[in-house]
């Protein structure tokens, strides 16, 4: 039997598409596209993390260590980054300088080259505290205000200088002269903070007392940029109060200079 005879013929009826049907079809297609777009936005955790970390890193904030749960304040609102290592108003504020990290991201180091924070390209933070030099993960916890030296009076600076002199006398069993140049009132907070850092440096250097045998004078002077240098019997510490915390050297740099005695 011929194929044409075996297969019944199916009549195709013409379908007339009206303007109303066209609008209905387009509405269905548009709704489907919008649903797909919304699903894509809701199911993109990488994009959400990038945007969230970008917003977080633009300001200062509290970060929390993943190992101990302790907090530290990381302030990136200024030309240099500032970090207070403990949730303690009297803790040393570290001044950190941004460098490109190996493999991408940003490494933040002190004036002695110690890496303290590293941010990867995705915004994740690794913290390198003294008690975990290999680094620990740190997560952004909440926003925080920027860091600035506490205003001080001339009497407070004088009292702190006397306290530092007494600490050296106790550690070295002899008197050490602690002198400082007059600073503008707006810079007294930096001068006061520098005296505290000198006292911290003494605690760091105390185990090598033989290198401190010839030290007789500590002089804090004003200059164009911060620094610390040992010149025979004198430890000269330079501060630039107009730069705030960034205008004084770290305690680690002061301790390094304090021990730099070739004749020891």
N, C-alpha and C positions, 0 to 999 in steps of 0.2 A: 504494500500500500504506500502510495507516495506520502512523504513527510507532511506535505501541505494538507492532505486529507486527514492524517492521523491526529494532528494537533488542532484543537478548536481555536478559532480566532477570538481574541478578546478585544472588544471595542473600547477605545479610549475616549472618555467623555471630556470635552473641553471644560477647564476650570477658570472661572473669571475672578481675578484678584481685584478686590475693591480697595479704595484708598483707606478705608477703616482697617482692613486686614493688614495692609502694608504697615500702618502705624503700629498695629499690635505686634507684628513680627519684629519690627525695629525696637520696640519697648522691651521685648523678651531678650533680644540680643544685648541691648544696653545694660539690662539688669544683670545678665550673666557676666559681662565684662567687668562691671563694677564689683560684683561679688568676688571674681577672681583677683582683682586688684586689692580689695580689702583683705582677702586671705593672704596674699603675698606680703602685705605690710605687717599683718599680725604674726606671720610665721618667719620673720627675718631677725633672729636674735643677734646675729653678728652686726647688722646695721644698727639695731637698738643699742648695743653695747658701745659701738664706735661713737654714736651721737651722745650717749650718756657720759662716756669718759671725756669726750671733747669738752662738754660743758663743765665737768667737774674740774678739769685741769686748768681752766681759765682763771680760777680764783683760789684763795687759800682755804684750807679745810683741815679737819681732823681725819687722820688715817688710823686704822686699827691693824695691829700685827696679828697674823693668822695663828702664830704659835702660842703667844701668851695672852692675847686679847688686850694688851696695853695700847695706849693711844699716843700719837705724836702729832704735832701741828706742823703742817707743810704749807708755807706761804709763798706763792708764786706771783703775787700781785705787784712786785717791784722789779727793778732792773736785774737784781740778783735774787736767788731763792733763799729763804730763811727757814730753818727747822729747829724747833725746840724738842729735844729728844725725849723728854718725859712730860707727863701732865703735871708740871711743877713750875710755877711762876719764877722760881729762882734758878732753874736749870740753864745751862749755857745755851745761847741761841747760836746755832751754826750758820755761817754764811756760805752758801753753795753756788758754785759757778757751773753753768751748763756746758757740757761737751758732747760731741757725737759719740754714742756708745758703739762698740764693735757689734756688727750685725744689724745695726739700725737702732732707732730709739735715742734717748737722751740720758746721759750720765751726769749726775750732780756731785761735784767734788769740793772738798774744803781747800783752804789756802795751803795745805800741806800735801794735797793730791789724794787724800783719802776719799774713796767713793762712798757716798752715804745713801743715795737713792738712784735707782735706774727705772726709767719709764720705757716700756717697749712700744713699738709702733701702734699697737692696739689700745694703749692707754693703761695697761696693767703696771703695777708698781712693785718693785723689789726693794726692800729696806735692808741696809747693812749696818746694824748697830754694833757697838763694841762687844756685846755679849753673844752675837751671832754673826761673825765676820763673813760667813759663807752666804748670808742673805736669807731673808724670810719674805714671804708674800705679805703685802699690805693692801688693804681695801679702803677705799674712800668711805668715810662714815657720815660726816656732816660738814656743812660750811662753818667757817670760823673767821673772825676778824684778823686783820693783818697784825704783824709784830712790829713794835717800835720801842725804843728804850724808855724806861720810866723817867720822868723829869726828876731831877735832884737839886738840892740846894748846896751852896758852897760848904756849909757846915757838915753835910752828909759826906761830901767828898773828902773833907779833911779827916773826919772820923774813920772813914774806910781806909785812908792812907795810913793812919796810925795802927789800925787793926792789921793791915798787911805787914807793916814793919814789925809788929809784935809776933806775927806768925813766923817771919824769917828769923827773928831773934831766938824763938823757941826751937826752931828746926836746926839752926846752925850754931847755937850757943854763943852768939855775938850779935852786935847791933848792925843793922843794915839801914842806910839812909834811903828813904822813899820820897822822891820829889816829883812835882808835876807843875807844868806851865799853866798859867791862868787860861781858862777856856771861857768862851761866851756862854751865857746862861743856858742857851739852847743846847749846848754841847756837854753840859755837866752830867747828863745821864750816860753818855758814852764814856766819859772819863771815869765815872763811878763804876760802870760795868767793866772797864778795862782793869781797874784795880782788883775786882773780883776774879777776873781771868788770870791775873798774875798770881793770886793766891792759889787758884786751881793748878796753875803750872808748877808751882812749888811742890804741891802734893805729888804731881806726876814725876818730878825730877828728884824727889827727896832720896830715892834709893841710890842715886849716884852723887852722894854728897861731896866726894873728892873733887868733882868738877865744879863745885860751888865754893871751894875754899878761898879763891881769890876775889869772889864777888863782894863788892863793898857798897855799890850805889845802884839804885834803880831810878831811872829818869823817864817820865812820861812827857813827851813833847808833842807839839802840834806840827802837822806837815801836810803835804799834798796827798799822800796816800798812806795806808796803814803798813806797819812793818815792825820787826823786832830784830835786834842785832846785839851781839855781845862784843864789847870793845874793852878787852882786858878786865879791869875791875868794875866796869859799868855795864849794866843791861839797859839798852836804850829802846824804848817802846814808842813808836810813832802812831798817832791817831789823827784822823780827819773827821771831826765830829759832824760836819755837815752831811755826811753820808749815812748817819745812823749806825745801825749794827755793822754795816759794811765798811764803816770807817775805823774799825779796830781789828787787830789780828786775833786769831783764835788762841785758846789756851795751849793747844798743841804746838802752834808755831812759836809762842813765847817760851814754852818749855824747851823746845829744840834750840832756840837761841840762847837760853839760859845755860845750857850744857855745852855750848860751843866754845870751849876754852882749850886752845891748842897746847897750853902750858900745864894742863892738869896732869 
